[in-house]
Amino acid sequence: MCGIVGYIGREQAAPILLEGLSRLEYRGYDSAGVAVYDQGADTLSVHKAKGRLKVLSDQIEGGATVPGTVGLGHTRWATHGAPSDVNSHPQVSRSGKIAVVHNGIIENYAELKAFLSEQGVPFTSETDTEVVAQLIEYFYEGDLLDAVGRVLRRIEGAYALGILCSDAPDQLIAVRKDSPLILGYGEGCSFLASDVTAILRHTRQVSYMEDGELAVLTRDGIQCYNHLMQPISKEIVQVDWEVDAAEKGGYEHFMFKEIMEQPEALRRCISPRIRDGEVYFENFSLEDDYIRGLDKIYIVACGSSYHVGMVGKYHLERLTRKPVEVALASEFRYMEPIVGPNTLVIVISQSGETLDTMAALREAHRLGAKILSIVNVVGSSIARESDQVLYTWAGPEIAVATTKAYSTQLALINLLALRFARILGTITPEAYGAALEGFRQLPDMVEQVLSHRDDIQYFASQYFNHNSVFFIGRNVDYALGLEGSLKLKEISYIHSEAYASGELKHGTISLIEEGTLVIALSTYGPLFQKAMSNVVEVKSRGADVLALTTDSHREEMGRTADAVVTIPDIHELMLPSLGVVPLQLFAYYVALMRGCDIDKPRNLAKSVTVE
Ligand code: F6R
């Protein structure tokens, strides 16, 4: 998704902007640009290029050819208008005085564009963002802040905006509504960015802008205003991530690095949550009586986070005996969900900024439900609007395909299921103790699975040429199959589908023919025999079966499947957490062998902030 970085200080701005943009590349983009105020020429110099940031950087020699100490940079992921030089940001007004970078969508841009066109304003791009730049100029009568205020009263939609005007070159303006924007405080300089990683090399002192806020950045500091343009003071927080945590640290790909970081991420996520033989959540404000009084639990999320929700449903229902529904966030708000004060809505999101998930959260709030969110990015919009947040503490996840965030989300929802079961009295002390022991073992067991990655690499070398793959499984193995299938298709571009094994015979089995690759998941012990019969079913139609099961079932599975990968036997609740690791590795190695752009798969973005 688009990325913003802005700088005002005493150093040459362009190299700082390019460096910041390079930290945002992981978000996915198709073009990039910078606008810098050139004092000598008293003008804004704007440089934009379709394609990778390197194209832009080469054009301006890493920024060296662009003078000036204040500027804006942007990586664009096209929404309105195709990826092109002219549609890239910054967009400038007709006189070239005002430059704007924008994340989000201006929903009423067509109407505003028609109005400006009638007034004779010429447009050069197809973007909604150009409308903002032109409209600011239209209202501009010497007071930039006043003009911006008038524009904000007219535009609708979601936006994070950075604004620079050559008439007021000692300031940058930042505005936020429904799209994240962060302010950074340096020595004699100030920053704005859509993501903290863009400015982490320069400052760790940041503020998170709230919806409706505007900020004026100067070399001497930052003044913020609320939506009524009243001055406000913002809390400055210290970011304690290591810069290295957002870099590759010697690995070829972020995705591989993040797969390998899972044991550590799980330790960080789990160990502070188990104290004196009890599941413990920091600042947990949902009272026991409220949990006992729940009629229903909803889990709402997108993509892999939704797959975590699918596993969560099986575990929560099994342990608490409360009904649990899982909904895709993009569907939730349009399906008239039956939600009220006795419904807990669990929202799961790595980024905490996914627009569909955010919209579902707001709808659930409107209907009177409490929101518990499971989020990785601290201070993100979803975290801030929830009644209760549980942070995954996975650290920054850079690869577009999620791995360590998925694993830590899963750990948290399992811990939650266990805690709720304890409160509701639906688990015996022995079963509770056994599950806690499973959590204690999990990080080491994940390490053990990772240590066998060469086996997975070998299987990937056997199968990477297939063009179509089916993942089959029952119960939690079905949910696991959905994630394995998504991982494979999103980074290797192999067509892949996940099926509940029992559903195959209702239609899809007609696609199984000689040599079709079927990845059969059978880690869930109680259904092993059922899963075996599905393996026999597809084998007898010619499928090539790669099976995933537990060590104790290796032999039996090996009698039917063509190849078997195993995970150690562990407490039932942890099986999907172990099972996902070989599937992540398989997708990774297959994509590697097919020469794919693993960390930035085509058409995808890390944080999906459009509907
Ligand atoms: C797949 C993947 C996506 C995300 C989805 C939701 O590997 O990463 O499917 O899970 O876009 O994103 P978050 O969790 O940030 O809301």
Boltz pocket constraint, residues with backbone or C-beta under 6 A from the ligand:
constraints:
  - pocket:
      binder: B
      contacts: [[A, 302], [A, 303], [A, 304], [A, 305], [A, 306], [A, 348], [A, 349], [A, 350], [A, 351], [A, 352], [A, 353], [A, 354], [A, 357], [A, 400], [A, 401], [A, 402], [A, 486], [A, 487], [A, 490], [A, 605], [A, 606], [A, 607], [A, 608]]
      max_distance: 6.0
